[in-house]
Amino acid sequence: MNAKSRSEFQWPEPEGDLHFAYMHTNFLYPLVVVGIGFGAQASASVQVINRYGIDFCVIGDPGNRATNSTETPFNGSRGSVNYTYALSKTEVSIGQWYEFVDAYGKYISPTLAGPTFIGRRGIQEDTSRPSGWGLIPTARNLPAEVGWRYAAMYCNWLTNDRRTDKAAFETGAYDISTFGKVGGVYTDQVTHSASAKFWIPSLDEWIKAAYWDPNRIGQGQGGYWLRPGGRDSFLKPGLPQNGGETSADTGNAEHLLVGSYPSISGPWGLLDVSGSVSEWTEHLDPDGGRSVLGTYAGQSRLLVDSLRWDGAGGDPSFNLFGIRLATSIPSPGSATCVALYMFVGNSRKRR
């Protein structure tokens, strides 16, 4: 599964525009809301929110059924999620990832910061910046491919409202003091903390977002599609300018930007589920690594672009894959999400 590896990184011991904001009892999020409703029944319309410059598609229909033995005969039931959440519309781009690198770079020596931190491409040393790293402008909208552990730290940083103190990177969604390997077994925190605002999606969250349609059979009659994009048939491989629908099974496609196939989205509005880059999940693989789902550009779609695909294993300490973030949707205590507080500017505007 294209598990492109790098030398294992040794983790240091941790040291002691206008926006709407949605008010919840525990936090205040910078939030742009586009047509959101959280009724008991799923809506057929795509619902998008924006947090820290990242678009998220809301995944509703809580309590959907899991797959049955006909749909996933080889790997058991999956895909049932009993709460509303959101996944990023595309994989995190290099430009979005660079904001994390630029914030954390001052805490890590460039000699220790390998590809799991800066990614496969698009970020290079730049001694003129305090972080020591610079973004290659032409790579800004390419998908990032990074290590699972640094993806977890990215979630910590976002969960802690992108604070710049070192502690903001070390806990929040995942406690990095657990990151290690004893007797060949990884000791990393298995699932995100209950208080996390951003996290790496679980297997069920990813599968539901990719394949479940609350109106698959008819209005209010849900079911699973067999392939990405809300289909039972394979997407057509090819570059978008040639009428293609996915970069999987497509040569010379690694240069494509995130969201290059805007008309190919599933019921929830996610893009690039097929092609682009394979994506980390939180799920533990049988060998102790983390499961990776989705095809990458150029990979055969015949096995992997399927509800039945069981995922490949990735080593969290040195393999490089893409990330599609998950985020929480606070329950407002009513059927409709209302913008309760408005303010001018956010941290991205003030920098």
C-alpha positions as CSV (number, residue, x, y, z in Angstrom):
1,M,0.0,0.0,0.0
2,N,2.7,2.4,-0.9
3,A,4.0,2.6,2.7
4,K,6.9,4.9,1.8
5,S,9.1,4.9,4.9
6,R,11.8,7.1,6.3
7,S,14.3,6.6,9.1
8,E,12.5,6.4,12.4
9,F,12.4,9.6,14.4
10,Q,13.3,9.4,18.1
11,W,10.8,11.4,20.1
12,P,12.3,13.6,22.8
13,E,11.0,13.4,26.3
14,P,8.3,16.0,26.8
15,E,9.0,18.9,29.1
16,G,7.3,20.0,32.2
17,D,-13.5,39.2,7.0
18,L,-16.2,38.6,9.7
19,H,-16.6,35.3,11.3
20,F,-19.4,33.8,13.3
21,A,-18.4,32.2,16.5
22,Y,-20.5,29.3,18.0
23,M,-20.7,29.5,21.8
24,H,-20.7,26.2,23.7
25,T,-20.4,25.7,27.4
26,N,-16.7,24.7,27.2
27,F,-15.3,26.7,24.3
28,L,-15.7,29.4,21.7
29,Y,-14.8,28.4,18.1
30,P,-14.0,30.7,15.2
31,L,-16.6,29.4,12.9
32,V,-18.1,30.1,9.5
33,V,-21.5,28.4,9.0
34,V,-23.0,27.6,5.7
35,G,-26.5,26.3,5.8
36,I,-26.2,24.1,8.9
37,G,-29.2,22.3,10.5
38,F,-28.9,19.6,13.1
39,G,-32.4,18.1,13.2
40,A,-33.1,14.5,14.1
41,Q,-33.4,13.6,10.4
42,A,-30.4,13.8,8.1
43,S,-30.5,16.6,5.5
44,A,-29.7,15.9,1.9
45,S,-27.9,19.2,1.6
46,V,-24.2,19.5,2.1
47,Q,-23.3,21.4,5.3
48,V,-19.9,23.1,5.6
49,I,-18.2,24.8,8.5
50,N,-14.8,26.5,8.5
51,R,-12.4,26.3,11.4
52,Y,-9.0,27.9,11.3
53,G,-9.2,28.2,7.5
54,I,-10.1,24.5,7.0
55,D,-13.5,23.6,5.5
56,F,-15.3,20.7,7.2
57,C,-18.3,18.8,6.0
58,V,-20.8,17.9,8.7
59,I,-21.6,14.2,8.9
60,G,-25.1,13.9,10.4
61,D,-27.6,11.0,10.7
62,P,-26.3,9.9,14.1
63,G,-27.0,6.3,14.9
64,N,-26.8,5.0,11.3
65,R,-26.6,1.3,11.0
66,A,-23.3,-0.5,10.5
67,T,-22.4,-2.5,7.4
68,N,-23.9,-5.9,7.1
69,S,-22.3,-9.2,6.1
70,T,-23.2,-8.7,2.4
71,E,-21.6,-5.3,2.3
72,T,-18.4,-6.1,4.2
73,P,-18.2,-9.9,4.2
74,F,-14.5,-10.2,5.2
75,N,-14.0,-7.5,7.8
76,G,-17.0,-7.3,10.1
77,S,-19.5,-4.6,10.7
78,R,-18.3,-1.0,10.6
79,G,-19.4,2.6,9.8
80,S,-22.0,3.2,12.6
81,V,-21.5,6.5,14.4
82,N,-24.0,7.7,17.0
83,Y,-23.1,11.4,17.0
84,T,-22.8,14.3,14.6
85,Y,-19.2,15.2,13.7
86,A,-17.4,16.7,10.7
87,L,-14.4,15.8,8.5
88,S,-12.3,18.1,6.5
89,K,-13.6,18.5,3.0
90,T,-10.2,17.6,1.5
91,E,-7.0,16.3,3.0
92,V,-5.0,18.9,4.9
93,S,-2.9,20.9,2.4
94,I,0.8,21.6,2.6
95,G,0.0,25.3,3.2
96,Q,-2.3,24.4,6.2
97,W,0.3,21.9,7.5
98,Y,3.0,24.5,7.2
99,E,1.3,26.7,9.8
100,F,1.8,23.9,12.3
101,V,5.4,23.4,11.2
102,D,6.1,27.1,11.5
103,A,4.6,27.3,15.0
104,Y,6.3,24.2,16.4
105,G,9.6,24.4,14.5
106,K,11.3,26.5,17.2
107,Y,11.0,23.6,19.6
108,I,12.7,20.9,17.5
109,S,16.2,20.9,16.0
110,P,16.3,20.8,12.2
111,T,18.7,17.9,12.4
112,L,15.9,15.9,14.1
113,A,13.0,17.2,12.0
114,G,12.6,14.6,9.3
115,P,9.9,14.1,6.6
116,T,7.4,12.9,9.3
117,F,7.4,16.5,10.5
118,I,7.8,18.7,7.5
119,G,6.2,16.2,5.1
120,R,7.2,14.6,1.8
121,R,7.4,17.8,-0.2
122,G,6.7,21.6,-0.2
123,I,8.6,22.7,3.0
124,Q,12.3,23.5,3.1
125,E,14.8,24.9,5.5
126,D,14.7,28.7,5.8
127,T,17.1,30.3,8.3
128,S,15.4,33.7,7.9
129,R,12.4,32.4,9.8
130,P,12.4,31.7,13.6
131,S,11.0,28.3,13.0
132,G,13.8,27.5,10.5
133,W,11.3,26.3,7.9
134,G,9.8,28.0,4.8
135,L,6.9,27.1,2.5
136,I,7.5,26.6,-1.2
137,P,4.6,28.8,-2.6
138,T,3.8,26.5,-5.5
139,A,3.2,23.6,-3.1
140,R,0.7,25.4,-0.9
141,N,-2.4,23.6,-2.2
142,L,-0.9,20.1,-2.7
143,P,-1.9,17.5,-0.2
144,A,0.4,17.1,2.8
145,E,1.9,13.6,3.6
146,V,3.2,13.4,7.1
147,G,3.8,11.0,10.1
148,W,0.9,9.9,12.3
149,R,2.5,11.2,15.5
150,Y,3.0,14.7,14.1
151,A,-0.6,14.6,12.8
152,A,-1.6,13.9,16.4
153,M,0.4,16.9,17.6
154,Y,-1.3,19.0,14.9
155,C,-4.6,18.0,16.4
156,N,-3.3,19.0,19.9
157,W,-2.3,22.4,18.6
158,L,-5.7,23.0,17.0
159,T,-7.5,21.7,20.1
160,N,-5.5,24.2,22.2
161,D,-6.7,27.1,19.9
162,R,-3.3,27.2,18.2
163,R,-1.4,28.5,21.2
164,T,2.3,28.7,20.7
165,D,3.6,27.5,24.0
166,K,5.2,24.0,23.9
167,A,2.5,22.4,26.1
168,A,-0.1,23.2,23.4
169,F,1.5,20.7,21.1
170,E,2.0,17.9,23.7
171,T,-1.5,17.2,24.9
172,G,-5.2,18.0,24.2
173,A,-6.2,15.4,21.7
174,Y,-3.3,12.9,22.2
175,D,-0.8,12.8,25.1
176,I,2.6,12.5,23.3
177,S,4.3,11.3,26.5
178,T,2.7,7.9,25.7
179,F,4.4,7.8,22.3
180,G,6.9,5.0,22.4
181,K,7.6,1.3,21.6
182,V,8.2,-1.4,24.2
183,G,9.0,-4.9,23.2
184,G,8.0,-4.2,19.6
185,V,4.6,-2.9,20.7
186,Y,3.6,0.8,20.3
187,T,2.5,2.5,23.5
188,D,0.9,5.5,21.8
189,Q,-2.5,6.7,23.1
190,V,-4.9,4.6,21.1
191,T,-7.9,7.0,20.7
192,H,-8.2,10.7,21.1
193,S,-9.2,12.2,24.4
194,A,-12.8,12.9,25.1
195,S,-12.2,16.6,25.3
196,A,-10.4,16.8,21.9
197,K,-11.9,19.4,19.5
198,F,-9.9,18.0,16.5
199,W,-8.6,14.5,16.0
200,I,-7.5,11.8,13.4
201,P,-10.8,10.1,12.4
202,S,-11.7,6.6,13.5
203,L,-12.3,3.8,11.1
204,D,-16.1,4.1,11.5
205,E,-16.0,7.9,11.1
206,W,-14.0,7.6,7.9
207,I,-16.2,4.9,6.4
208,K,-19.5,6.6,7.3
209,A,-18.3,9.8,5.7
210,A,-17.0,8.1,2.6
211,Y,-19.9,5.6,1.9
212,W,-23.0,6.2,4.0
213,D,-25.9,8.1,2.4
214,P,-28.9,8.9,4.7
215,N,-31.1,8.9,1.5
216,R,-29.4,6.1,-0.4
217,I,-32.6,4.1,-1.0
218,G,-35.0,7.0,-0.7
219,Q,-35.8,10.0,1.4
220,G,-34.8,9.1,5.0
221,Q,-33.9,5.5,3.9
222,G,-30.1,5.2,4.4
223,G,-27.6,2.8,3.0
224,Y,-24.0,2.4,1.9
225,W,-22.6,3.0,-1.6
226,L,-19.9,0.5,-2.6
227,R,-17.5,3.1,-4.1
228,P,-16.5,6.7,-3.3
229,G,-18.4,9.6,-4.8
230,G,-21.8,8.2,-4.0
231,R,-21.6,5.4,-6.5
232,D,-21.6,1.6,-6.8
233,S,-19.4,1.8,-9.9
234,F,-15.8,2.8,-10.2
235,L,-14.9,6.5,-10.9
236,K,-13.3,7.2,-14.2
237,P,-9.5,7.5,-13.9
238,G,-7.9,10.5,-15.6
239,L,-6.8,14.1,-15.2
240,P,-9.6,16.5,-14.6
241,Q,-9.0,18.4,-17.8
242,N,-9.5,15.2,-19.7
243,G,-12.8,14.3,-18.1
244,G,-11.3,12.1,-15.4
245,E,-13.0,11.7,-12.0
246,T,-10.1,10.4,-9.9
247,S,-6.3,10.5,-9.9
248,A,-6.3,6.8,-8.8
249,D,-5.1,4.7,-11.7
250,T,-3.9,7.9,-13.4
251,G,-0.3,8.6,-14.4
252,N,1.4,11.9,-13.8
253,A,-1.2,12.9,-11.2
254,E,1.0,13.5,-8.1
255,H,1.1,17.2,-8.8
256,L,-2.7,17.7,-8.5
257,L,-4.0,20.1,-5.9
258,V,-6.5,19.2,-3.3
259,G,-10.0,19.4,-4.5
260,S,-9.0,19.0,-8.2
261,Y,-12.3,17.0,-8.9
262,P,-14.9,19.4,-7.3
263,S,-17.9,17.6,-9.0
264,I,-17.0,14.3,-7.5
265,S,-18.3,14.3,-3.9
266,G,-20.3,11.9,-1.8
267,P,-23.5,12.6,0.1
268,W,-21.7,14.7,2.7
269,G,-19.6,16.8,0.2
270,L,-16.1,15.2,0.8
271,L,-13.6,15.5,-2.0
272,D,-10.6,13.4,-2.9
273,V,-11.8,10.2,-1.1
274,S,-10.5,8.5,-4.2
275,G,-7.0,9.3,-5.4
276,S,-4.9,12.2,-4.1
277,V,-3.2,10.6,-1.1
278,S,-4.1,7.7,1.2
279,E,-5.2,8.9,4.7
280,W,-4.3,8.0,8.3
281,T,-7.0,6.9,10.7
282,E,-6.9,6.4,14.4
283,H,-7.7,2.7,14.1
284,L,-5.1,0.2,15.3
285,D,-4.0,-2.2,12.6
286,P,-3.5,-5.8,13.7
287,D,0.3,-5.4,13.5
288,G,0.1,-2.4,15.9
289,G,0.3,0.3,13.4
290,R,-2.5,2.6,12.3
291,S,-4.9,1.8,9.5
292,V,-4.7,3.8,6.3
293,L,-7.7,4.1,3.9
294,G,-8.2,5.5,0.4
295,T,-6.3,5.3,-2.8
296,Y,-3.4,7.6,-3.7
297,A,-2.7,9.2,-7.1
298,G,-1.7,6.5,-9.6
299,Q,-2.7,3.5,-7.4
300,S,-5.0,0.9,-8.8
301,R,-8.5,1.6,-7.6
302,L,-9.8,-1.9,-8.1
303,L,-9.2,-3.1,-4.6
304,V,-8.8,0.0,-2.4
305,D,-11.7,2.2,-3.8
306,S,-14.3,-0.1,-2.1
307,L,-16.4,-0.3,1.0
308,R,-15.0,-3.8,1.4
309,W,-11.4,-2.6,1.6
310,D,-9.9,-3.4,5.1
311,G,-7.2,-0.8,5.0
312,A,-3.4,-1.1,5.0
313,G,-1.2,-0.7,8.0
314,G,1.1,2.3,8.5
315,D,3.9,2.7,11.0
316,P,3.1,5.8,13.1
317,S,6.7,6.6,13.7
318,F,8.0,6.9,10.1
319,N,5.4,6.2,7.3
320,L,4.0,9.3,5.5
321,F,0.3,9.6,4.6
322,G,-2.3,12.3,4.2
323,I,-4.6,13.4,7.0
324,R,-8.3,14.3,6.9
325,L,-9.1,15.9,10.2
326,A,-12.2,15.2,12.3
327,T,-13.8,17.9,14.5
328,S,-16.6,18.0,17.0
329,I,-20.0,19.6,16.5
330,P,-21.3,20.9,19.8
331,S,-24.9,20.1,20.6
332,P,-26.7,23.4,20.9
333,G,-29.7,21.8,22.7
334,S,-32.0,22.6,19.8
335,A,-32.7,21.4,16.3
336,T,-31.0,24.3,14.6
337,C,-27.5,25.7,14.9
338,V,-27.6,29.4,15.6
339,A,-24.8,31.9,15.4
340,L,-24.7,33.3,18.9
341,Y,-21.8,35.6,18.8
342,M,-20.1,37.6,16.1
343,F,-16.6,39.1,16.2
344,V,-14.3,40.8,13.7
345,G,-11.1,39.0,12.9
346,N,-9.4,35.8,14.2
347,S,-5.9,34.7,14.9
348,R,-5.2,34.2,11.2
349,K,-6.2,37.8,10.4
350,R,-4.2,39.3,13.3
351,R,-0.8,37.7,12.5
